[in-house]
Amino acid sequence: MSTEYAIETRSLTKRYGRKEAVSGLNLQVPRGSVFAFLGRNGAGKTSTVRMLLNLLDRTSGEVSVLGLDPAHRDTEIKRRVGYVAENQRMYDWMTVSQIAWFCSGFYPTWDKAYCTDLMKQMGLNPNDKIKSLSMGTKAKVALLLAMAHRPELLILDEPTSGLDVVVRRDFIEGVIEMIQQEGRTVFFSSHLVHEVERVADWVGIVDGGKMIACQPIDELKASVKRVSMVFEETAPQVKLDGMISVECSGRQVKAMVCDFSQITIEKAKAYNPRSVEVEDLCLEDIFVALVGEKE
């Protein structure tokens, strides 16, 4: 596998009995990128993340994390990767400083001064007990423990689950700012599409355990458009290359297309509409078009 990727999988598959939670997944996460791994709940995101960290055996396929196979280089990968799980459990009888000291023993690269700086940046009181903290503050502690050993790769699995909108936004933007200052790779899975668009530069969209899009966000947004056509009379049935969905209402047709190009416009004009307009879409609109409405 290529060394240009912090994470790479080929035909990665995980079955639970007859159910295939992850199905032939091909994933490539460029080094130094902020990569959003998006999918609805139950799409296979957490199973994928756990296989990347060898917390879950894969049924078949290949995995490379920082150029290493997790099944054979488990300890080395865990020392070079920071990981924040959804609703991460911690010893709640410890204080923030005590749990930091406890975790430091597992990482030869633990940076005590950096840990102290992070506590200040995140507004954490080292003397507060974990059990007394709010969910948002506990999420910050989990992030502190994942970052203090200066990992090459930070993996976040639904890290803001259960947090309110403001706390989620501040948490995500704070993570990206701190990590990007050092040019490290961030891989985070989420179903909250609108929150990742501001911070990610790459996106992978998974549905039913299968990868349906994996590319820079700007490229994805350039390739998926809404083409609106208005006709003099009742709109005809329209079919364009790469059409994902179409809505007809009276004299108007709105078609969502992928692989958009000038040819798309020419084919739309061939239906002789009164007007043709091309609309840019936000990432959430594209996500819904590709995977369907949210539950």
C-alpha positions in Angstrom: 0.0 0.0 0.0 1.1 3.6 -0.6 3.0 5.6 2.0 1.2 8.8 0.9 -1.9 7.7 2.9 -2.2 7.8 6.7 -5.0 5.2 6.4 -5.7 2.9 3.5 -8.1 -0.1 3.2 -8.7 -2.5 0.3 -11.8 -4.6 0.1 -12.2 -4.3 3.9 -15.1 -6.5 5.0 -16.7 -7.2 8.4 -19.6 -9.7 8.8 -21.6 -10.4 11.9 -23.2 -13.7 11.1 -25.1 -13.2 7.8 -25.0 -9.4 8.2 -22.3 -7.5 6.3 -21.6 -4.3 8.3 -18.7 -3.3 6.2 -18.7 -4.4 2.6 -15.5 -4.3 0.4 -14.6 -0.8 1.7 -11.8 1.0 -0.2 -10.6 4.0 1.8 -7.7 6.3 1.3 -6.9 9.1 3.8 -4.0 11.4 2.6 -1.4 12.3 5.2 -1.9 15.8 6.6 -5.6 15.9 5.6 -8.7 16.6 7.7 -10.8 13.7 6.5 -14.5 13.5 7.4 -15.9 9.9 7.3 -19.7 10.4 6.9 -22.6 8.1 7.0 -26.0 7.6 8.7 -26.1 5.7 12.0 -25.5 2.1 11.3 -23.7 2.7 8.0 -20.5 0.9 9.2 -18.4 3.8 10.5 -17.7 2.6 14.0 -16.9 -1.0 12.8 -14.5 0.5 10.3 -12.8 2.6 12.9 -12.5 -0.3 15.3 -10.9 -2.4 12.6 -8.4 0.3 11.9 -7.2 0.1 15.5 -7.4 -3.7 15.8 -10.2 -3.4 18.3 -12.3 -5.6 16.0 -11.1 -8.4 13.8 -11.8 -8.0 10.1 -13.4 -10.7 8.2 -11.4 -10.0 5.1 -9.5 -7.3 3.2 -6.4 -5.3 3.9 -5.7 -2.4 6.3 -2.8 0.0 6.5 -2.5 2.6 9.3 0.6 4.8 9.1 2.1 2.2 6.8 1.5 -0.7 9.3 -1.0 -3.6 9.4 -3.0 -3.2 12.7 -3.3 -7.0 13.0 0.5 -7.4 13.3 1.7 -4.0 14.6 -1.0 -3.2 17.1 1.1 -1.7 19.9 3.1 0.5 17.6 0.0 1.9 15.9 -1.7 2.6 19.2 1.4 4.6 20.4 1.4 6.7 17.2 -2.4 7.3 17.0 -4.7 9.3 19.2 -8.2 8.0 19.5 -11.4 9.5 20.9 -14.4 7.1 21.0 -18.1 8.0 21.2 -19.0 8.4 24.9 -15.5 7.4 25.9 -15.3 5.9 29.3 -12.8 7.1 31.9 -12.1 6.4 35.6 -14.5 8.9 37.0 -13.0 8.9 40.5 -9.7 10.4 39.1 -9.0 14.1 38.7 -8.0 15.5 35.3 -4.4 15.6 36.3 -4.5 12.1 37.7 -5.9 10.5 34.6 -3.4 12.4 32.5 -0.6 11.0 34.7 -2.1 7.5 34.5 -2.3 7.6 30.6 1.2 9.1 30.2 2.7 5.7 31.3 1.5 4.1 28.1 3.1 6.5 25.7 6.9 7.0 25.4 6.3 10.2 23.5 4.0 11.8 26.1 4.8 15.5 26.4 4.1 16.7 29.9 4.5 20.4 29.0 2.3 20.1 26.0 -0.3 18.3 28.2 -0.3 21.3 30.6 -0.6 23.7 27.7 -3.6 21.8 26.3 -5.3 21.8 29.6 -5.0 25.6 29.7 -6.2 25.9 26.0 -9.2 23.8 26.8 -10.1 25.5 30.0 -9.7 22.3 32.1 -9.1 22.5 35.8 -6.5 19.7 36.7 -8.1 19.3 40.1 -11.6 18.6 38.9 -12.8 15.0 39.2 -14.0 13.3 36.0 -17.4 12.4 37.6 -18.1 16.1 38.2 -17.6 17.2 34.6 -20.2 18.0 32.0 -20.4 15.9 28.9 -18.7 18.6 26.9 -15.8 18.9 29.4 -15.4 15.1 29.5 -15.1 15.2 25.7 -12.3 17.7 26.1 -10.5 15.5 28.6 -10.8 12.6 26.2 -9.3 14.8 23.5 -6.5 15.9 25.9 -5.6 12.2 26.5 -5.6 11.5 22.8 -3.4 14.4 21.9 -0.8 14.8 24.7 1.5 12.2 23.2 1.6 14.2 20.0 0.1 11.5 17.7 0.8 11.4 14.0 -2.9 10.6 13.4 -5.9 11.5 15.4 -9.0 9.3 15.0 -12.3 10.7 16.3 -15.4 8.4 16.3 -18.6 10.5 16.8 -16.7 12.5 19.4 -19.5 15.1 19.9 -22.4 12.7 20.3 -24.7 14.0 23.0 -23.3 17.5 23.1 -25.3 20.6 22.3 -24.8 22.5 19.1 -22.5 25.3 20.4 -20.3 22.9 22.3 -20.1 20.5 19.3 -19.0 23.4 17.0 -16.4 24.7 19.4 -15.1 21.2 20.0 -14.6 20.3 16.3 -13.1 23.7 15.3 -10.8 23.6 18.3 -9.5 20.1 17.4 -8.8 21.0 13.8 -7.1 24.2 14.7 -4.7 22.5 17.2 -4.0 19.6 15.0 -3.5 21.5 11.8 -0.9 23.8 13.4 1.4 20.7 13.4 0.4 19.3 10.1 -1.0 16.1 11.5 -3.8 14.0 10.0 -7.3 14.0 11.4 -9.9 11.3 10.6 -13.3 11.7 12.2 -16.5 9.8 11.6 -19.8 11.6 12.0 -23.4 11.7 10.9 -23.6 15.5 11.6 -22.8 16.6 8.0 -23.3 20.3 8.4 -20.7 20.5 11.1 -17.8 19.0 9.2 -18.1 21.0 6.0 -16.4 24.0 7.6 -13.3 22.1 8.8 -12.7 19.1 6.5 -10.8 19.1 3.2 -11.6 15.5 2.3 -14.7 13.4 2.6 -15.6 9.8 2.5 -19.3 8.9 2.4 -20.3 5.4 3.4 -23.7 3.8 3.1 -24.7 0.2 4.0 -21.0 -0.5 4.7 -20.0 0.6 1.1 -18.0 3.6 0.1 -20.0 5.7 -2.3 -17.8 8.8 -2.5 -14.2 9.5 -1.5 -12.6 12.7 -2.7 -11.7 16.3 -1.7 -14.8 18.2 -0.6 -14.3 20.9 -3.3 -14.1 18.3 -6.0 -17.3 16.6 -4.7 -19.2 19.9 -4.6 -18.0 20.8 -8.1 -19.2 17.4 -9.5 -22.7 17.3 -7.9 -25.1 20.0 -8.9 -28.9 20.7 -9.1 -30.1 21.6 -12.6 -33.3 23.5 -12.7 -35.4 23.7 -15.9 -38.5 25.7 -16.5 -40.8 24.9 -19.5 -43.5 26.9 -21.3 -46.0 24.1 -20.7 -46.1 20.9 -18.6 -42.6 19.6 -18.0 -41.6 16.5 -19.9 -39.9 13.5 -18.4 -36.2 14.4 -18.1 -33.3 12.1 -17.9 -29.7 13.4 -17.7 -26.5 11.5 -17.4 -25.5 10.9 -13.8 -28.9 11.9 -12.5 -29.3 11.0 -8.8 -32.8 12.3 -8.3 -35.5 14.4 -10.1 -38.4 16.5 -8.9 -41.2 17.5 -11.3 -43.8 20.2 -10.4 -45.9 21.6 -13.1 -43.6 23.4 -15.6 -40.5 23.0 -13.5 -38.0 20.2 -13.2 -35.2 20.0 -10.7 -32.6 17.3 -11.3 -29.7 16.4 -9.1 -26.7 15.1 -11.1 -23.2 13.8 -10.4 -20.3 14.1 -12.7 -21.6 17.5 -13.8 -20.0 19.2 -16.9 -20.9 21.4 -19.8 -22.3 18.4 -21.5 -24.9 18.2 -18.7 -26.1 21.7 -19.6 -26.2 20.9 -23.3 -28.3 17.8 -22.7 -30.7 19.8 -20.5 -31.1 22.4 -23.2 -31.9 19.6 -25.7 -35.3 19.4 -24.0 -36.0 23.0 -25.1 -36.8 24.5 -21.7 -37.5 28.2 -21.4 -34.6 28.5 -18.9 -31.8 26.3 -17.4 -30.1 27.2 -14.1 -27.3 25.4 -12.3 -27.3 25.5 -8.5 -24.4 24.8 -6.2 -25.1 22.5 -3.3 -23.9 22.3 0.3 -22.3 19.1 1.5 -25.5 18.2 3.5 -27.6 18.4 0.3 -25.2 16.2 -1.5 -25.1 13.7 1.4 -28.9 13.4 1.4 -29.0 13.0 -2.3 -26.5 10.2 -2.2 -27.7 8.2 0.8 -31.3 9.3 1.2 -33.1 11.2 3.9 -32.1 11.0 7.6 -33.9 8.7 9.9 
